Amino acid sequence: MQLSNGLIWRGIFLVLMGLLCLFNPELSVATLVTILGIMALIVGGFILLTEYRRKQLTDTYSYRIMEGVFNVIVGLILVANPVGTAAVLLTLLGILLLLMGILQLYGSAQQPKGHPAKTLMLAGGLLTAILGVLIISDPFGSAAALIILIGIGLLISGGVTIWLGLRLRE
Protein backbone atom coordinates (compact mmCIF):
# COMPACT_ATOMS: atom_id res chain seq x y z
CA MET A 1 0.00 0.00 0.00
CA GLN A 2 2.81 2.39 0.90
CA LEU A 3 4.60 1.68 -2.40
CA SER A 4 1.45 2.31 -4.41
CA ASN A 5 0.79 5.62 -2.62
CA GLY A 6 4.37 6.71 -3.27
CA LEU A 7 4.02 5.85 -6.95
CA ILE A 8 0.74 7.74 -7.22
CA TRP A 9 2.22 10.86 -5.60
CA ARG A 10 5.32 10.62 -7.79
CA GLY A 11 3.09 10.29 -10.85
CA ILE A 12 1.05 13.33 -9.80
CA PHE A 13 4.27 15.33 -9.37
CA LEU A 14 5.48 14.25 -12.83
CA VAL A 15 2.16 15.21 -14.40
CA LEU A 16 2.25 18.64 -12.72
CA MET A 17 5.82 19.20 -13.92
CA GLY A 18 4.79 18.10 -17.40
CA LEU A 19 1.89 20.56 -17.40
CA LEU A 20 4.21 23.36 -16.26
CA CYS A 21 6.59 22.54 -19.11
CA LEU A 22 3.74 22.45 -21.64
CA PHE A 23 1.91 25.58 -20.58
CA ASN A 24 4.83 27.76 -19.49
CA PRO A 25 8.06 26.59 -21.17
CA GLU A 26 9.78 29.95 -20.70
CA LEU A 27 9.31 29.78 -16.93
CA SER A 28 10.55 26.19 -16.99
CA VAL A 29 13.78 27.18 -18.80
CA ALA A 30 14.36 30.11 -16.42
CA THR A 31 13.68 27.88 -13.41
CA LEU A 32 16.10 25.22 -14.65
CA VAL A 33 18.85 27.81 -15.18
CA THR A 34 18.17 29.29 -11.73
CA ILE A 35 18.42 25.83 -10.14
CA LEU A 36 21.74 25.25 -11.94
CA GLY A 37 22.92 28.62 -10.63
CA ILE A 38 21.99 27.74 -7.06
CA MET A 39 23.78 24.41 -7.42
CA ALA A 40 26.91 26.18 -8.69
CA LEU A 41 26.77 28.60 -5.75
CA ILE A 42 26.46 25.74 -3.26
CA VAL A 43 29.29 23.74 -4.85
CA GLY A 44 31.54 26.81 -5.03
CA GLY A 45 30.76 27.70 -1.43
CA PHE A 46 31.57 24.18 -0.23
CA ILE A 47 34.86 24.16 -2.14
CA LEU A 48 35.90 27.52 -0.69
CA LEU A 49 34.82 26.50 2.82
CA THR A 50 36.70 23.20 2.57
CA GLU A 51 39.88 24.88 1.37
CA TYR A 52 39.60 27.57 4.06
CA ARG A 53 39.23 24.94 6.77
CA ARG A 54 42.13 22.88 5.46
CA LYS A 55 44.51 25.84 5.49
CA GLN A 56 47.17 23.69 3.89
CA LEU A 57 48.98 24.97 0.86
CA THR A 58 49.19 21.99 -1.42
CA ASP A 59 49.67 21.60 -5.15
CA THR A 60 45.92 21.70 -5.66
CA TYR A 61 45.16 24.59 -3.26
CA SER A 62 45.18 27.41 -5.82
CA TYR A 63 43.34 25.25 -8.34
CA ARG A 64 40.60 24.44 -5.82
CA ILE A 65 40.28 28.10 -4.78
CA MET A 66 39.95 29.15 -8.44
CA GLU A 67 37.40 26.38 -9.00
CA GLY A 68 35.36 27.55 -6.01
CA VAL A 69 35.48 31.20 -7.09
CA PHE A 70 34.55 30.25 -10.67
CA ASN A 71 31.56 28.24 -9.44
CA VAL A 72 30.37 31.14 -7.28
CA ILE A 73 30.73 33.65 -10.15
CA VAL A 74 28.90 31.39 -12.61
CA GLY A 75 26.21 30.70 -10.01
CA LEU A 76 25.69 34.41 -9.40
CA ILE A 77 25.42 35.09 -13.14
CA LEU A 78 22.93 32.26 -13.64
CA VAL A 79 20.76 33.33 -10.69
CA ALA A 80 20.91 37.05 -11.53
CA ASN A 81 19.87 36.66 -15.17
CA PRO A 82 18.55 33.18 -15.97
CA VAL A 83 16.76 34.16 -19.19
CA GLY A 84 19.71 36.05 -20.68
CA THR A 85 22.16 33.37 -19.63
CA ALA A 86 19.99 30.66 -21.16
CA ALA A 87 19.85 32.58 -24.44
CA VAL A 88 23.65 32.98 -24.50
CA LEU A 89 24.27 29.33 -23.66
CA LEU A 90 21.78 28.16 -26.27
CA THR A 91 23.33 30.44 -28.88
CA LEU A 92 26.73 28.91 -28.10
CA LEU A 93 25.15 25.46 -28.46
CA GLY A 94 23.73 26.51 -31.82
CA ILE A 95 27.15 27.72 -32.98
CA LEU A 96 28.70 24.44 -31.85
CA LEU A 97 26.08 22.43 -33.75
CA LEU A 98 26.53 24.55 -36.86
CA LEU A 99 30.30 24.02 -36.79
CA MET A 100 29.86 20.29 -36.19
CA GLY A 101 27.47 20.11 -39.14
CA ILE A 102 29.93 21.95 -41.39
CA LEU A 103 32.71 19.57 -40.34
CA GLN A 104 30.46 16.57 -41.04
CA LEU A 105 29.65 17.98 -44.48
CA TYR A 106 33.36 18.47 -45.12
CA GLY A 107 34.01 14.89 -43.98
CA SER A 108 31.29 13.65 -46.30
CA ALA A 109 32.86 15.49 -49.23
CA GLN A 110 36.22 13.82 -48.45
CA GLN A 111 34.74 10.31 -48.71
CA PRO A 112 35.19 8.54 -52.06
CA LYS A 113 32.14 8.24 -54.30
CA GLY A 114 30.01 5.23 -53.33
CA HIS A 115 31.44 4.98 -49.78
CA PRO A 116 28.67 3.73 -47.46
CA ALA A 117 29.28 6.48 -44.89
CA LYS A 118 29.16 9.32 -47.44
CA THR A 119 25.36 9.60 -47.56
CA LEU A 120 24.94 9.21 -43.80
CA MET A 121 27.62 11.83 -43.11
CA LEU A 122 25.98 14.18 -45.60
CA ALA A 123 22.53 13.75 -44.06
CA GLY A 124 23.88 14.03 -40.51
CA GLY A 125 25.89 17.12 -41.39
CA LEU A 126 22.91 18.82 -43.01
CA LEU A 127 20.60 18.05 -40.11
CA THR A 128 23.16 19.15 -37.53
CA ALA A 129 23.91 22.40 -39.37
CA ILE A 130 20.20 23.16 -39.83
CA LEU A 131 19.55 22.51 -36.14
CA GLY A 132 22.42 24.85 -35.27
CA VAL A 133 21.02 27.61 -37.48
CA LEU A 134 17.53 27.15 -35.98
CA ILE A 135 18.89 27.43 -32.45
CA ILE A 136 21.01 30.48 -33.31
CA SER A 137 18.06 32.21 -34.97
CA ASP A 138 15.73 31.67 -31.97
CA PRO A 139 17.58 30.30 -28.94
CA PHE A 140 14.77 30.72 -26.44
CA GLY A 141 12.12 29.42 -28.83
CA SER A 142 14.29 26.36 -29.41
CA ALA A 143 14.61 25.82 -25.68
CA ALA A 144 10.86 26.24 -25.27
CA ALA A 145 10.25 23.61 -27.96
CA LEU A 146 12.60 21.21 -26.17
CA ILE A 147 10.89 21.91 -22.84
CA ILE A 148 7.51 21.16 -24.45
CA LEU A 149 8.87 17.78 -25.62
CA ILE A 150 10.16 17.15 -22.10
CA GLY A 151 6.73 18.11 -20.77
CA ILE A 152 5.05 15.54 -23.02
CA GLY A 153 7.51 12.92 -21.77
CA LEU A 154 6.80 13.89 -18.15
CA LEU A 155 3.04 13.62 -18.73
CA ILE A 156 3.41 10.15 -20.23
CA SER A 157 5.77 9.04 -17.45
CA GLY A 158 3.48 10.49 -14.79
CA GLY A 159 0.42 8.80 -16.28
CA VAL A 160 2.17 5.44 -16.42
CA THR A 161 3.45 5.87 -12.84
CA ILE A 162 -0.05 6.72 -11.54
CA TRP A 163 -1.50 3.75 -13.46
CA LEU A 164 1.14 1.45 -11.94
CA GLY A 165 0.42 2.77 -8.44
CA LEU A 166 -3.30 2.16 -8.91
CA ARG A 167 -2.66 -1.33 -10.26
CA LEU A 168 -0.55 -2.18 -7.20
CA ARG A 169 -3.47 -1.21 -4.94
CA GLU A 170 -5.65 -3.96 -6.46
C-alpha positions in Angstrom: 0.0 0.0 0.0 2.8 2.4 0.9 4.6 1.7 -2.4 1.4 2.3 -4.4 0.8 5.6 -2.6 4.4 6.7 -3.3 4.0 5.8 -6.9 0.7 7.7 -7.2 2.2 10.9 -5.6 5.3 10.6 -7.8 3.1 10.3 -10.8 1.1 13.3 -9.8 4.3 15.3 -9.4 5.5 14.2 -12.8 2.2 15.2 -14.4 2.2 18.6 -12.7 5.8 19.2 -13.9 4.8 18.1 -17.4 1.9 20.6 -17.4 4.2 23.4 -16.3 6.6 22.5 -19.1 3.7 22.4 -21.6 1.9 25.6 -20.6 4.8 27.8 -19.5 8.1 26.6 -21.2 9.8 29.9 -20.7 9.3 29.8 -16.9 10.6 26.2 -17.0 13.8 27.2 -18.8 14.4 30.1 -16.4 13.7 27.9 -13.4 16.1 25.2 -14.6 18.8 27.8 -15.2 18.2 29.3 -11.7 18.4 25.8 -10.1 21.7 25.3 -11.9 22.9 28.6 -10.6 22.0 27.7 -7.1 23.8 24.4 -7.4 26.9 26.2 -8.7 26.8 28.6 -5.7 26.5 25.7 -3.3 29.3 23.7 -4.9 31.5 26.8 -5.0 30.8 27.7 -1.4 31.6 24.2 -0.2 34.9 24.2 -2.1 35.9 27.5 -0.7 34.8 26.5 2.8 36.7 23.2 2.6 39.9 24.9 1.4 39.6 27.6 4.1 39.2 24.9 6.8 42.1 22.9 5.5 44.5 25.8 5.5 47.2 23.7 3.9 49.0 25.0 0.9 49.2 22.0 -1.4 49.7 21.6 -5.2 45.9 21.7 -5.7 45.2 24.6 -3.3 45.2 27.4 -5.8 43.3 25.2 -8.3 40.6 24.4 -5.8 40.3 28.1 -4.8 40.0 29.1 -8.4 37.4 26.4 -9.0 35.4 27.6 -6.0 35.5 31.2 -7.1 34.6 30.3 -10.7 31.6 28.2 -9.4 30.4 31.1 -7.3 30.7 33.6 -10.1 28.9 31.4 -12.6 26.2 30.7 -10.0 25.7 34.4 -9.4 25.4 35.1 -13.1 22.9 32.3 -13.6 20.8 33.3 -10.7 20.9 37.0 -11.5 19.9 36.7 -15.2 18.5 33.2 -16.0 16.8 34.2 -19.2 19.7 36.1 -20.7 22.2 33.4 -19.6 20.0 30.7 -21.2 19.9 32.6 -24.4 23.7 33.0 -24.5 24.3 29.3 -23.7 21.8 28.2 -26.3 23.3 30.4 -28.9 26.7 28.9 -28.1 25.1 25.5 -28.5 23.7 26.5 -31.8 27.1 27.7 -33.0 28.7 24.4 -31.9 26.1 22.4 -33.7 26.5 24.6 -36.9 30.3 24.0 -36.8 29.9 20.3 -36.2 27.5 20.1 -39.1 29.9 21.9 -41.4 32.7 19.6 -40.3 30.5 16.6 -41.0 29.7 18.0 -44.5 33.4 18.5 -45.1 34.0 14.9 -44.0 31.3 13.6 -46.3 32.9 15.5 -49.2 36.2 13.8 -48.4 34.7 10.3 -48.7 35.2 8.5 -52.1 32.1 8.2 -54.3 30.0 5.2 -53.3 31.4 5.0 -49.8 28.7 3.7 -47.5 29.3 6.5 -44.9 29.2 9.3 -47.4 25.4 9.6 -47.6 24.9 9.2 -43.8 27.6 11.8 -43.1 26.0 14.2 -45.6 22.5 13.7 -44.1 23.9 14.0 -40.5 25.9 17.1 -41.4 22.9 18.8 -43.0 20.6 18.0 -40.1 23.2 19.1 -37.5 23.9 22.4 -39.4 20.2 23.2 -39.8 19.6 22.5 -36.1 22.4 24.9 -35.3 21.0 27.6 -37.5 17.5 27.2 -36.0 18.9 27.4 -32.5 21.0 30.5 -33.3 18.1 32.2 -35.0 15.7 31.7 -32.0 17.6 30.3 -28.9 14.8 30.7 -26.4 12.1 29.4 -28.8 14.3 26.4 -29.4 14.6 25.8 -25.7 10.9 26.2 -25.3 10.3 23.6 -28.0 12.6 21.2 -26.2 10.9 21.9 -22.8 7.5 21.2 -24.5 8.9 17.8 -25.6 10.2 17.1 -22.1 6.7 18.1 -20.8 5.1 15.5 -23.0 7.5 12.9 -21.8 6.8 13.9 -18.2 3.0 13.6 -18.7 3.4 10.2 -20.2 5.8 9.0 -17.5 3.5 10.5 -14.8 0.4 8.8 -16.3 2.2 5.4 -16.4 3.4 5.9 -12.8 -0.1 6.7 -11.5 -1.5 3.8 -13.5 1.1 1.5 -11.9 0.4 2.8 -8.4 -3.3 2.2 -8.9 -2.7 -1.3 -10.3 -0.6 -2.2 -7.2 -3.5 -1.2 -4.9 -5.7 -4.0 -6.5 
